[in-house]
Amino acid sequence: MTILHNYVRTRVRVGNIAANYELLRRHGGHVLAVVKADAYGHGLVETGQALAGAGCDAFAVGSVAEGAALRDSGVAADIVSLLGPVLPEDDALLLEKGIIGFIHDFDQLARLGGRCAASGKTARVALKFDTGMSRLGFREADAPKLATLVAGMPGIAVAMVSSHLATADVPAAFDYVAEQGERFGRICRTLRASGLSFAGSLCNSAGILAHGSRFGFDTRRAGVALYGVNPFLGTDLESLGQGLLPAMETVTRIVSVHDLPRGASISYGRAFVADRDMRVAIVAAGYADAYSRSLSNQGFMCLSGRRVPILGRVCMQLTAVDVSGIDAVRPGDSIHLLGGQGPGAITADELAVWWGTIPYEVFCLFGLNPREFV
């Protein structure tokens, strides 16, 4: 649910998302844009429409209901639900909106197949196989039985067969990527030998950048890289993500500016005590605004192109920062929690490190704040 009443604003540059899509498409294959979880907090409808305008003809969402929302926004392209029909009511919505649902077990398949038989409708599905994530999916040994079952279900049309790489962004674990690729290749060959025709999909963002030419499966799922995150940042393969553009920045307002004398503490628990005379700004952002309390006494905000350190504990709606040496800081001034201008700009990767998380969570949580599309 959107956080309705605060001073935080998340700005999304949908043009940068479209540019990242073009960059990823140049790596080859059919690129399916992953816009699940409200486009990683960037806005499902706005992101979907921008990508459709850039020529994207296939999208992946989370739930079937999210796919229905994208369809109702006017997107006519293929929409794939990565969670698939979890509940019986999802089956009807999937059929009504023409959404391709991931199917990960036999019970789910039987339920949807029964719905199709009763209604006389056909469901396009993507068969999900577990090749090493151990979350959801059929096993390799299930492939012959699955092919036989699907052949006896006239209401089920297999559009895609998919799996997910566990270590595509970990160069030290590329051997495991190879194992998963080989396993998935065998699964696809077994299913095709039975007469099924479908697109194979294995690569995620890191897979597109580092493994796409190795596997050559038809459809590649572009996720976090669409939003400007280089999955290989800080590794020897960092250059593979060169050119990706950040699409999100988050700003708020300064509430108060005052002196903090040496020896004085600030915020709860006296977690910070000034070792010198300081000038501090109190910022309208806290954990109620999806600005994590784990940033207490660590990390920075960006003010006028300079980084200012967080002082003391992050509160529910307020956080203190050190603005010593920065002239003319006043209540009402803007300050960046993410992004900013000049050398002080804060990247999602840096914020995630201070936060103790990953950029995905930063985006999803900041996206709960009121958004502006620029």
Residue, then its C-alpha position, 0 to 999 in steps of 0.5 A: m500500500t502506498i504511504l500516503h502522508n509524508y514528504v518523501r517523493t520517489r522519482v522514476r525515470v521511465g526513459n532510463i528503464a526503456a534505454n536499459y531494455e534496449l541495451l539488454r536486447r542487444h545481447g540477443g534472444h527474446v527479452l521478457a521484461v520483468v515488472k513484478a512487484d509493481a515493477y520493483g517499486h517503479g510503477l507497474v503501469e507506467t513502466g509497462q507502458a514505457l517499455a511497450g512504447a520501446g517495442c517490448d512485446a512480453f512482460a512478467v509479473g508476480s501474481v495473476a492479479e498483477g497481470a490483470a492490472l497490467r492488461d487492464s491498463g491497455v498492454a496487449a502484449d504477452i503477460v506471464s505470471l511468475l507465481g501462476p494461479v496460486l488459488p482457484e480464483d486465479d484460474a478464472l482470472l488467468l483465463e479471462k485476461g489471457i495471462i500465461g501462468f507458471i505451473h510448478d506442480f501436478d495438482q496446480l496443473a490438474r486444477l487448471g486443466g479441470r477449469c479449462a475442460a469445464s469452461g471450454k477455454t484454453a490456458r497458455v502456461a509456462l512449465k516451471f522446472d527446479t534445476g537447482m533453486s529448490r523453491l518451486g518447480f517440477r523435477e527433471a524426472d517429472a518431464p516424461k510424465l508431465a509431457t504425457l499429461v499435457a498431451g491429454m489436456p486439450g485446454i492446456a497449451v504450453a507456451m514456455v518452459s522455464s527455470h531459474l539460475a541460482t548463482a548467475d551473478v556469482p562468478a565463483a559459482f559459474d560451475y553451478v550455472a553450467e550444471q543448471g544449464e545442462r539439466f535444463g537443456r536435457i529437460c527441454r529436449t525430453l519435452r520436445a521429443s514428446g512433441l511439445s513446442f515452446a520457448g525455453s527461458l533460463c537466463n535472468s539479468a545476470g544470465i543475459l549479461a554473462h551467460g546468454s550466448r552460452f545457453g541460447f534459450d529463446t526467452r531471457r527474463a530481464g529483471v533488476a538490470l532493467y532498473g539500472v542495477n549492474p549484477f556484477l558490480g564489484t566483481d571482475l565482470e563489472s564491465l558487463g553491466q556498463g551503460l545501465l542507467p539508474a531509474m529511481e531517486t528518492v528525495t525528502r525535505i529538511v524540517s529543522v537545522h540547529d547546532l549540536p554542541r560537543g558532548a551533546s547526544i542526539s536521538y533515542g538511546r544517545a547512540f550518537v554523542a558529538d565529539r565536536d561542535m556540529r551543525v545538524a539537520i533533521v530530515a523528514a524520513g524514517y522507518a515509517d517512510a520505508y527508510s530502514r532503522s538499520l541505517s542508524n549511525q551509518g550511511f549518508m544522504c546527499l545534500s547539494g551534491r555532498r554526502v552528509p552522514i546519518l547521526g544517531r538512530v533513524c526514528m519513525q519519521l525523522t532522521a538527523v544528519d551532519v551538515s557542518g560546513i555546508d552553508a545556507v541549509r534551511p528548513g524546506d530544502s530538498i535532500h536525497l535519500l537515493g540519487g542526487q547530483g554530483p560526486g555525492a550522489i548515492t547509488a542503490d548498491e551503496l545504500a543497500v550495503w549500508w542498509g544490510t540488504i540488496p538493491y531489490e529491497v531498496f527499490c521495492l520499499f522506496g516505491l511505496n512512497p508517493r511517486e513522480f514520473v519524470 
